[in-house]
Amino acid sequence: MVFVQRYCMCICLVICFYACNKDNGEHMPEEYTNLVSSVDISAYPEILKSNLVFHSFNGQADDLPDILKDCGVNTIRIRLWHTPQNEHSGLEEVRQFTNELKTLGFNIWLSVHYSDTWADPSQQNMPEAWQNISYNQLKDSVAEYTRVVMNEINPDIIQVGNEVNSGFLHPHGHINSPDQFAELLMAASEVIREQSASTKIMIHFAGFKGSDWFYSLVDEVDYDFIGLSYYPIWHGENLGMLESTMKQLNSLYQKKVLIAETAYPFTLGWNDWTNNIVGTDEQLILPDYPASELGQKLFVEQIKLLSTREDYGGGFSYWGGELVAWKGKEATDGSPWENQALFDFNNNALPALKVFDYK
């Protein structure tokens, strides 16, 4: 009789175990462990030179990458400029930094701007070294540079261009010359495929309005991920439209869609004398997401939900998480982003960082 009771108890425990795991599986997206949980900390090598100290949730001073790792971030996004005015975001700095990040267990998401400075929808300037060359020479230069980048860094995800709504490598690769734009993208993607069977290729669009038309222009390019930037200040406050666009893009092009850049303020205050990009209520999604620590956390939770829902999402990346006021409280050339960083004005980790863990 005792044996029967114990046997029945064991059976019940097994049933409960599988029932609980089945329930978890129903709420967990397929290939959950492959989803990207990322923060862009491209300025961190420069910030390190200021001897600024970051603090984890327990108030303990710690290195920023270690804090992010403890919070469940699995990927670090880094920008790469061709020949910057100083060493920051150049190939050597990025190579050294990504090697350090790899030893900590991070995947690397490389945003290759194919420019000497910022590339975005308003500017896609060709590197100075490639000025005055022909279109065919430019294709060769793109291929060779991409080969060098792959050999030196070998990222897990690579963007061919950054926010290329208007094309890249102007004037040759302008969106108004769609065939040349696509051919330049292909010159890079073909090299990436030759160099690595595992690296995922992303094409990155800022916002979501017009994205269906844009991705139709690059349909012949060999790539893996659609990347969208989403900032309410520039791309509107309609999260429902963002979600429906992500679903539509996935259905049309059979690609995973990632939120490649996003951010939100935890305050409308400032911590240096540099004007902030977001500073008024009109730039927020109210009343759901106020400029508060809770509001920032709720916004990141919603972005995470949208970018991991059903079969279309591949994950997300938070931009400028490290951009505290590292140049000092009276700097007029400091951070315009410190109220959207993932650390408060005392460089303490904010609650939004608790959202990044997929466990």
Secondary structure, DSSP 8 states (H G I E B T S, - for coil): -HHHHHHHHHHHHHHHHHHHHHHHHHHS-TTGGGSEEEEE-TTHHHHHTTT--EE-TTS-EE-HHHHHHHTT--EEEEEE-SS-SSSTTSHHHHHHHHHHHHHTT-EEEEEE-SSSS--BTTB-B--GGGTT--HHHHHHHHHHHHHHHHHHH--SEEEESSS-TTBSSBTTTBTTSHHHHHHHHHHHHHHHHHH-SS-EEEEEEESSTTHHHHHHHTTTS---EEEEEE-HHHH-S-HHHHHHHHHHHHHHH--EEEEEEE---S-S--SSSS--S--SGGGSBTTTB-SSHHHHHHHHHHHHHHHHSTTTEEEEEEE-TT-S-TT-TT-SSS-S-TTTSSB-TT-BB-GGGGG----
